[in-house]
Amino acid sequence: MTQENSGSLTSPRTMGSSDRMSHERWVICALLFFATVIAYVDRAVISNLQVTLRSEIPGLDPWTYGIITSAFQAAYGIAMLVAGGITDKLGTRKAFAIAICLWSVAAMLPGLAYSVATFAAAYFLLGLGEAANFPACIKTVAEWFPKRERATATGLFNSGANVGNMVAPAFVAVLVSLFSGWSVLGPARAWRGTFVVAGLLGFVWLAFWLAIYRPPEQHKKVSKAELDLILSDPGEKIQRVPWAHVFPCKETWAFAAAKFLTDPIWWFYLFWIPGYLQTTFHLSLSQSKAPVMLAYAISIIGSVGGGQISSGLIALGKSTNVSRKTAMLICVLFIAPIFAVPFVHQLWMAVALLGMATAGHQGWSANLFTLPSDMFPKVAVGSVTGIGGMAGAFGGVLLLLSAGAIVQYTHSYISLFVIACLAYPTAFLVIHAISPRLAPARLE
C-alpha cells in the first residue's frame, strides 16, 4: 500500500465542525490545474522563442530544433516508465513535491544554454522532472473523486495544459520586452531571463501544495459527507499491485496504444504551432500572441466539455463504456478537419481549425486519462498512467524527429497535419478492439 494510505488507516482523523458537504476535493483539483499550467508554460517557452533563437543559437534550424524537442520527449518517456510506480510507492504528496522541484530547476537551465547540445541537455532534464505530473495528477483524482466525477475533474485539471499554452505567448513576449531593457542582458539576450522566471513559478506552487495537500482521510477540512462521497465506489483491495502484474494486462495496452498514437499530436501542436504561424503568416513574436492564445483558449472548452459529456451520460444511467467512448468519438469528429490547415491562407481560419483540433484533443485526453481509474484499482492507477505516458512520449520522439526532418527538407506541413487527422480514429478503434467493454482488469 502507499505510505499515504497506510497513514490513513492508522491515524485518527479529525472531522470538520460540520457534517455539511465540504468541497475540498475541488481545491485539490485546482492545485492540480495550476501545476499543469506551470508545466506547460515551462515547455512552451522554447516554442514561442523558436524563431528568435535561430539567430541566437548556432546551428539551430528545424531539424536541430526537432532534436531538442525530441530530447525532452525521450526523457519524458524514460521517466514515465518509473514515475507512475514511484508515485504509487511514495504517495502523491511526496512524489509531486520532489518532481516539481526537479523540473523547476531544469526549466531555468535553458537560460544558461549556448548551443543546440546544451539546449537539448536542459530539455532532457526538464522531461525527466515533468514526467511525474500526469501520473501524480491522475492518482490524486482517483484518490479524491468517485468514478462518476473523475472525467470532470480530469478535464478541469487537464485544461491547465490549454491555459499554460494560452498564456505562454503573452508571458514570453512580456518578459522578453521587460528584460530587453535590463542592461546586464541587453535586447539580444532577453530570452534568457524568461526561462529563469518560468522555472521559479514551480517553487511558488510547491509552497501551496505542501501547506494544503493531505489524503482525504487525513484532511481536516473534509466533512464526513464529502468523505462518504469520495469513498462511495465499491471497495478495492489496498495492497500494492506489482508492476509486473500491471504491464501484461490488455487493458494497460489499450491505454498505452491510444497514448502512443495521439499524444504525439499534442506535442506537435505544443512545439511547432507557434513557429508555424510565425513563419507561414509572417508574424513577429508579439504579433503571434493573439492567434496562439485564441487557439488554446478554444481548447479549454474541449477539455472541460469532453469530461462533462461522459460524466453527464453516466449521471443519466449510461454505462462507463458507452459514456467514455461516446465522448471520445465526438472529440474525434471535432479533430477531423485539421488536415485542411496547410491549405488555408487566412490566418484566423487556420486558428479556428487549430482551435477545434486542440479542443478535440483535450476532450479526448480528459476521457482517455480516466480509463486507468475505470479499469484498475487506485493503487495501480499511477503505474498504468506511467506506462501509457511512456508510450505516448516515445511516439512523440518519433513524430518530433520526423517533423524536424519534414519541415527542414520539404518545407511543407501537409503530411504532419494528415497524421494529426488520422491518429485519433485509429486510436479509438484500437481501444474498442482491445477493450470493447472497458471491463475491470484481471490483475491476478
SULKA-V653355 format. One record per residue. N is the residue number from 1. RES is the residue in one letter. PHI is phi as a letter, one per 20 degrees, with the letter a starting at -180 (NA if undefined). Layout:
n = <N,N>
res = <RES,RES>
phi = <PHI,PHI>
//
This chain:
n = <1,2,3,4,5,6,7,8,9,10,11,12,13,14,15,16,17,18,19,20,21,22,23,24,25,26,27,28,29,30,31,32,33,34,35,36,37,38,39,40,41,42,43,44,45,46,47,48,49,50,51,52,53,54,55,56,57,58,59,60,61,62,63,64,65,66,67,68,69,70,71,72,73,74,75,76,77,78,79,80,81,82,83,84,85,86,87,88,89,90,91,92,93,94,95,96,97,98,99,100,101,102,103,104,105,106,107,108,109,110,111,112,113,114,115,116,117,118,119,120,121,122,123,124,125,126,127,128,129,130,131,132,133,134,135,136,137,138,139,140,141,142,143,144,145,146,147,148,149,150,151,152,153,154,155,156,157,158,159,160,161,162,163,164,165,166,167,168,169,170,171,172,173,174,175,176,177,178,179,180,181,182,183,184,185,186,187,188,189,190,191,192,193,194,195,196,197,198,199,200,201,202,203,204,205,206,207,208,209,210,211,212,213,214,215,216,217,218,219,220,221,222,223,224,225,226,227,228,229,230,231,232,233,234,235,236,237,238,239,240,241,242,243,244,245,246,247,248,249,250,251,252,253,254,255,256,257,258,259,260,261,262,263,264,265,266,267,268,269,270,271,272,273,274,275,276,277,278,279,280,281,282,283,284,285,286,287,288,289,290,291,292,293,294,295,296,297,298,299,300,301,302,303,304,305,306,307,308,309,310,311,312,313,314,315,316,317,318,319,320,321,322,323,324,325,326,327,328,329,330,331,332,333,334,335,336,337,338,339,340,341,342,343,344,345,346,347,348,349,350,351,352,353,354,355,356,357,358,359,360,361,362,363,364,365,366,367,368,369,370,371,372,373,374,375,376,377,378,379,380,381,382,383,384,385,386,387,388,389,390,391,392,393,394,395,396,397,398,399,400,401,402,403,404,405,406,407,408,409,410,411,412,413,414,415,416,417,418,419,420,421,422,423,424,425,426,427,428,429,430,431,432,433,434,435,436,437,438,439,440,441,442,443,444>
res = <M,T,Q,E,N,S,G,S,L,T,S,P,R,T,M,G,S,S,D,R,M,S,H,E,R,W,V,I,C,A,L,L,F,F,A,T,V,I,A,Y,V,D,R,A,V,I,S,N,L,Q,V,T,L,R,S,E,I,P,G,L,D,P,W,T,Y,G,I,I,T,S,A,F,Q,A,A,Y,G,I,A,M,L,V,A,G,G,I,T,D,K,L,G,T,R,K,A,F,A,I,A,I,C,L,W,S,V,A,A,M,L,P,G,L,A,Y,S,V,A,T,F,A,A,A,Y,F,L,L,G,L,G,E,A,A,N,F,P,A,C,I,K,T,V,A,E,W,F,P,K,R,E,R,A,T,A,T,G,L,F,N,S,G,A,N,V,G,N,M,V,A,P,A,F,V,A,V,L,V,S,L,F,S,G,W,S,V,L,G,P,A,R,A,W,R,G,T,F,V,V,A,G,L,L,G,F,V,W,L,A,F,W,L,A,I,Y,R,P,P,E,Q,H,K,K,V,S,K,A,E,L,D,L,I,L,S,D,P,G,E,K,I,Q,R,V,P,W,A,H,V,F,P,C,K,E,T,W,A,F,A,A,A,K,F,L,T,D,P,I,W,W,F,Y,L,F,W,I,P,G,Y,L,Q,T,T,F,H,L,S,L,S,Q,S,K,A,P,V,M,L,A,Y,A,I,S,I,I,G,S,V,G,G,G,Q,I,S,S,G,L,I,A,L,G,K,S,T,N,V,S,R,K,T,A,M,L,I,C,V,L,F,I,A,P,I,F,A,V,P,F,V,H,Q,L,W,M,A,V,A,L,L,G,M,A,T,A,G,H,Q,G,W,S,A,N,L,F,T,L,P,S,D,M,F,P,K,V,A,V,G,S,V,T,G,I,G,G,M,A,G,A,F,G,G,V,L,L,L,L,S,A,G,A,I,V,Q,Y,T,H,S,Y,I,S,L,F,V,I,A,C,L,A,Y,P,T,A,F,L,V,I,H,A,I,S,P,R,L,A,P,A,R,L,E>
phi = <NA,f,f,f,f,f,f,f,e,d,d,f,d,e,f,f,f,c,e,f,g,e,c,f,f,f,f,f,f,f,f,f,g,f,f,f,g,f,g,f,f,g,f,e,g,f,f,f,d,g,f,f,f,f,e,d,d,g,n,e,b,g,f,f,f,f,f,f,f,f,f,g,f,f,f,f,f,f,f,g,f,d,f,f,f,f,f,f,f,e,n,f,f,f,f,f,f,f,f,f,f,f,f,f,f,f,f,e,f,g,f,d,f,c,b,g,f,f,f,f,f,f,f,f,f,f,f,f,f,f,f,e,g,f,g,f,f,f,f,f,f,f,f,d,c,f,g,f,d,f,f,f,f,f,f,f,f,f,f,f,f,f,f,f,f,f,e,g,g,f,g,f,f,f,f,f,f,f,f,f,e,e,f,f,e,m,g,f,d,f,f,f,f,f,f,f,f,g,f,f,g,f,f,f,f,g,f,f,f,f,f,d,f,b,g,g,f,d,e,f,e,e,f,f,f,f,f,f,f,f,e,f,f,g,f,c,f,d,f,f,e,g,g,f,e,e,g,f,f,f,f,f,e,f,f,f,f,f,f,g,e,d,g,g,f,f,f,f,g,f,e,d,f,g,f,f,f,f,e,f,d,l,d,e,g,f,f,e,g,f,f,f,f,f,g,e,f,f,f,f,g,f,f,f,f,f,f,f,f,f,f,f,f,f,f,e,o,f,f,g,g,f,f,f,f,f,f,f,f,g,f,g,f,f,f,g,f,f,f,e,g,f,e,e,d,d,g,f,f,f,f,f,f,f,f,f,f,f,f,f,f,f,f,g,f,g,e,f,f,e,f,g,f,f,d,c,f,g,f,d,f,f,f,f,f,f,f,f,f,f,f,f,f,f,f,f,g,f,f,f,f,f,f,f,f,f,f,f,d,d,l,b,d,g,f,f,f,f,g,f,f,e,f,f,f,f,f,f,f,f,g,f,f,f,c,f,d,l,f,g,f,e,f,f>
//
